[in-house]
Amino acid sequence: MADTENTEKTPEPTRRQLAAARQFVTQHGKPSRAVVEPIGRGGARVVLVGKDGALGDVLVPAPATGEALVAAVDELELSSWDADTVNATEIGARHRRRMAASWTRA
């Protein structure tokens, strides 16, 4: 039986995705953290946590693309939802309302 190679190549982050992550780091402090979360067929969500506690995200087509995005952006560190990362977030009232909006609509 012949060996088969996986011919699927992980897409590289786009210029737009890189620009969004770099802008987040510039606006919210260095170093910032990034948690790559798989979201099924949709790819992955790179959740950004700024030094000031702000949250942001960038959607990418695959978890490996998210990891490549983090590696390509200076002052962005790959992280997980450990106690340090969770405690670094500052979720304000506006963000809480936005997250709850779908539950408040009848």
C-alpha positions as CSV (number, residue, x, y, z in Angstrom):
1,M,0.0,0.0,0.0
2,A,1.4,3.4,-1.0
3,D,1.8,6.2,1.5
4,T,-0.5,9.0,0.9
5,E,0.3,12.6,1.7
6,N,-2.2,15.1,3.0
7,T,-2.3,17.5,0.1
8,E,-4.6,20.0,1.9
9,K,-2.6,23.1,2.7
10,T,-3.6,25.2,5.7
11,P,-4.5,28.7,4.4
12,E,-2.1,31.5,5.5
13,P,-3.7,34.5,7.4
14,T,-4.8,37.2,5.0
15,R,-3.5,40.7,5.0
16,R,-6.8,41.9,6.4
17,Q,-6.7,39.4,9.3
18,L,-3.1,40.4,10.1
19,A,-3.9,44.1,9.9
20,A,-6.9,43.6,12.3
21,A,-4.7,41.7,14.9
22,R,-1.9,44.3,14.6
23,Q,-4.3,47.2,15.0
24,F,-5.8,45.5,18.1
25,V,-2.3,45.1,19.7
26,T,-1.5,48.8,18.9
27,Q,-4.8,50.0,20.4
28,H,-4.9,47.8,23.4
29,G,-1.4,47.4,24.6
30,K,1.6,45.2,24.4
31,P,1.9,42.4,24.9
32,S,-1.6,41.1,24.1
33,R,-2.8,37.5,24.3
34,A,-4.5,35.3,21.7
35,V,-6.5,32.2,22.3
36,V,-7.3,30.1,19.2
37,E,-10.7,28.4,19.5
38,P,-11.8,25.9,16.9
39,I,-15.4,26.5,15.7
40,G,-16.1,23.4,13.7
41,R,-16.4,23.7,9.9
42,G,-16.3,27.5,10.2
43,G,-12.7,27.4,11.1
44,A,-11.4,29.1,14.2
45,R,-11.9,32.2,16.2
46,V,-8.8,34.0,17.5
47,V,-9.9,35.7,20.7
48,L,-7.6,38.7,21.4
49,V,-7.1,40.0,25.0
50,G,-5.4,43.3,25.2
51,K,-3.0,44.4,27.9
52,D,-5.8,46.9,28.9
53,G,-8.3,43.9,29.2
54,A,-10.2,44.6,26.0
55,L,-11.5,41.7,24.0
56,G,-11.5,41.3,20.2
57,D,-11.5,38.5,17.7
58,V,-10.5,37.5,14.2
59,L,-12.1,34.7,12.3
60,V,-9.8,32.4,10.3
61,P,-10.5,29.3,8.2
62,A,-8.5,26.8,10.4
63,P,-6.9,26.6,13.8
64,A,-3.5,26.3,12.2
65,T,-4.2,29.6,10.4
66,G,-5.0,31.1,13.8
67,E,-1.7,29.9,15.2
68,A,0.2,31.3,12.1
69,L,-1.6,34.6,12.7
70,V,-0.4,34.8,16.3
71,A,3.1,33.9,15.3
72,A,3.1,36.6,12.6
73,V,2.1,39.5,14.8
74,D,4.7,41.1,17.1
75,E,3.7,41.4,20.7
76,L,0.9,38.9,20.4
77,E,1.3,35.8,22.6
78,L,-0.4,32.5,22.0
79,S,-2.3,31.7,25.2
80,S,-5.1,29.5,26.6
81,W,-8.0,30.2,28.9
82,D,-5.9,29.8,32.0
83,A,-6.4,31.9,35.1
84,D,-4.0,34.6,34.0
85,T,-5.7,35.2,30.7
86,V,-9.2,35.1,32.2
87,N,-8.2,37.5,34.9
88,A,-6.7,39.8,32.3
89,T,-10.0,40.5,30.7
90,E,-12.1,43.5,31.5
91,I,-15.7,43.0,30.3
92,G,-17.6,46.2,30.4
93,A,-21.3,46.9,30.5
94,R,-21.5,47.6,26.8
95,H,-19.9,44.3,25.9
96,R,-22.2,42.4,28.3
97,R,-25.2,44.0,26.7
98,R,-24.0,43.1,23.2
99,M,-23.4,39.5,24.3
100,A,-26.8,39.2,25.8
101,A,-28.7,40.9,23.0
102,S,-30.0,37.7,21.4
103,W,-31.4,36.6,24.7
104,T,-33.2,39.9,25.4
105,R,-35.1,40.0,22.0
106,A,-38.4,38.2,22.0
